[in-house]
Amino acid sequence: MSILNQRSLGLAAFLSTLSALQTPASADDARFLPFMGPRIEAARYAPANEEFAWVGWIGVNVDLVEKGKWSAYFDPNFETILGHRVRSFEAVQANYSLEVGARRDLGAFRVTTFFHHVSRHVQDREKIQVVDWNFLGAAFDSPWPRSWDRRGGYAVSLGFATLSSGVQYNWEARAALDIDLLKRDSKALFVLADVRYVNAEASPGFARGSFADFRGEAGYRRFGGSTEFALFAAYEHRNDALIPRSLVIDRALFGFRIRAQRRPTPPMLALP
């Protein structure tokens, strides 16, 4: 069994265990695992090549403990990029992120402090240089005003690197928004944008300084309670797309997303 399959099976077992542990509690008590929102996403790159043909996500947002307006959470995600360097359908990259933090509700708004770790891995190839980083930071998010009658919201964050191996990142600022353009009952046409600015320094294999990533997305989505199913078309400008060296890609993406969430805020669109 490949390392990729072992990790995927391990993550699936972890999610099943968390689901089995969820128990209800009264509103006045501290609650353990009050919510778990899984996420699955897959998309086709266009144009596709041997390094970037398909991309897939599996992950979950878990509220670990909730007490009044405070909550602690854990957010693991696993990204697989598929190409055809040797075989017609093979994993080229296997990247994961782990985030833990604490949230405070302030009416419709929410403030978060987080610790975010990313580790990137080349599949079936030698990789000598470690490529990973940690960000410690804060975020703010909110749904749109109720008077707008539009599902979606916006989020901003700022994180400072406590560790950066290979890529030499110093700090990251991010902003995202997500809004229904046309809405009818539980169905909607939507647009979404995600901008990420990274203050970085040149290093071996990465002859660049600071950079900005961008993704714009439009599509159709349908809601069922806290669950969202979406079909989308997107444009992505992504730096450091390869692991051992710097590469900027500009690609279209066509895919679908299934996720569950407690608040109508933008999804995290890129693993970093």
N, C-alpha and C positions, 0 to 999 in steps of 0.2 A: 504493500500500500504506500502511495507517495506521501511526502510530507504535506502537500496541499490537502489531500483527502483526509489525512489524520487530523489536521487542524480544523477542517470543515466539520468532521464528525464530532470532534471535541467541543466545538462551539455549539453544535446542535444539541448535544447532551447537556451542556451547561444551561441553555435556554429552557430545555424541558424540565430540568431540575428546579429552576427559578419559578416556572409556571406552577409546578406542583406545590411549591412552598407558599404561594400567595394565600393569605387568610384575611377575612374581613375583621374590622375592629370598629369600636364606637368612635364618633367624631372627636371626643375629648381625649382619647388616648393617643399615644405614639403608635403609629401603624407601621408594620414591617411588610415590605414589598406591596405597597398599595396599588402600584401600576407597573406593567411591563409592556412596552410597545416595540414589537419586532419591525424590521425593515428588510425588504428584498428589492433589488434593483438590477436591471440588465439593459445594456444598450449596445448598439452596433456603431462603430466608428465609420465615418465617410469623409474622405477616402480612407480605406483600410490598407494596411501593409503588414509585413511580417512581424512587426513589433506591436502594432495597435490594430486589432481587428474587432475585438469585443471587450467589454468591461462588465464585471458583475460585483454586486455588493451583497453582503449579509451582515446584519447587526441588530442591535437592540438598545433601547434606552430603558434603564431600570431605575425606578425610584426605590431606593433601599429602605429608607426610614422617613416618615413624615410626622411632624409634630406642629400643629397649628399652621402658621404661615412658612415654616421652615421645612426643608427636605434635603436629603443627601441622595446623590444619584451615582450610577455607574453606566458608562456608555462605551461598549466595545464594538468595533466595526472591522470587517475583513473585506478587502478589495482584491479581486483577481483580474488581471489584464491578460487577455488571450491574444495570441498571434499565430503565425505559421512558419517559424524559422526552420524547423526540422520536419514536424508533422503538420498535417493540414489543420489541426485544431489542438493547440497546446497552451498551457499556462506559461506566460513569459515573466510576469511579476506577481508576487504574493505579498501584499502590504497590509499592515494592520494598525489600528489606532486604539488606544485605551484612554478613557477620560473619567476622572472622578471629580466630584465637586459638591458644593452646597448652594442651595437656592433659597431666596427669600421673596415671597409674593408681596407686592406693594399695590394692592388693588388690581387693576388690569395689567400693571407692569410687573416685571420680574428681574431681579438682580442675581447674578451667579458669580461665584468664584470657582476656578477650575484648575486642574493639573492635567495637561494633555500630552500624551506620549505617542509618537509615530515611529514605526520600524518598517523598513523597506527591504525586500528580498528578491533577488534574481532567482528564477526557477530553472533548474537543470543546467546551470552554468556556474563557473567559479566566480565567487565574489570575495575579494580579500578585504576591501575597505568596508568598514561598518558605516551604514548610512541610517542614522536615526536622530531624533531630537525631542526635547521636552519644552513645553510652554507652560508657564504659570501666569494666570491672568484673571480678568474679569469680563463679564458680558452683561448685556442688557437686552431684553426682548419684550415685545408687546404685540397683541393682536390689533387689527385696525379698529377704530371706534365703531361702536354698535350702530351709530346713526348712518354709517356708510353702507350697512347691509352687504358687506363683502367679506368672505372668508379669506384668511391669510393673516400676515403680520410682517414685522420687520425685526431684525436683530443686528447688534453691533458688538464687537469684542476687541480686546487688546491683550496680547500675551507677550511675555518676555522669556527668552530662552534661558533655561537653567542647564541645558546640555545640548550640544549640536555637534554631531560627528559626521565628517565628510562634507556636508553642505554649508556649514558656517553661517547659520541663521542667527540674527541678534534679537529681533522682535517682529511681531506680526500684528497687523490691524485688519479687521474684516467687517464687511457690512453686507447684509442680504435682505431682500424683500420678496414677498410672495402675495399675489392678489388675484381674486376672481375678476375677470372683465365682464363676462356674461354669466348669469346664474339663473337656474331654473330648478326649483326643488333641491334635490341632492346632487344635481349635475352642474358642471361649470366649465367654462373655458378660462384658462388662467395664463398669467405670465409670471416669471420668476427671474431674479438676477442675483448674482453672488460675486462680490469683488474682494480680492485678497491681496494686500500689499505686504511684502516681506522685506525687511531691512537685512541685507546679507553682504558678505564679503567674498571676494574671489578666493578659490582654493584649488588644489590639484584636481583636474577633471571638470571644474566648474568655473570657467573663466568669465565670470559675470559678477555684477554687483547686485544692488537691490532690484526688485522686479515686482510686477503686478500680474496676477492671474484674474481671469474673468470667465464667467459662464452666464449666458442668457438662455432662457428656456420658455417655450410656449406649448400648450397642449390642452387636453381634455381630462377631467378628473370627475370621479364619482365618490360620494361619501356614504358610509354606512355606520352611523354612530361615530366612534373615534377612529374608524378605519378609512383610509384613502386609497383608491386605485387610480393611477394616472398613466396616460399615454402621452409622450412628449417628443418634441424635436428641439434640439439645443445646439448652440454654438459654444465652443470652449477654446480659450486661449490659455495654455498651461505651460509653465516653465518647469525646468528640472524634471521633465517627463520620464527620462531614463534614469536608472539608478547609478551606474558607475560614472556617468558623465552628463554634462549639461545638454539639454535639448529642449527647444521650444516647439510645441505643436499647436496648430490651428485646425480644428476638426469640427465637423458636425456629428451629432449623436442622435440616434433614433431608438427609443426604448420604452420601458414601462417601469413603474414603481408601485410597490405596495407597502404601506406603513400604517402604524397606529400611533396616536399621540393624544395627550391630554389637552394641549393648547394649540391653536392654529398659528404656528410660527413656521418660518421657512426651514426646509430640510437642509442638512449639511450635504453639499453637493460634491465636494472633492475630499479625498481622504486626509490630506494635510490639514 
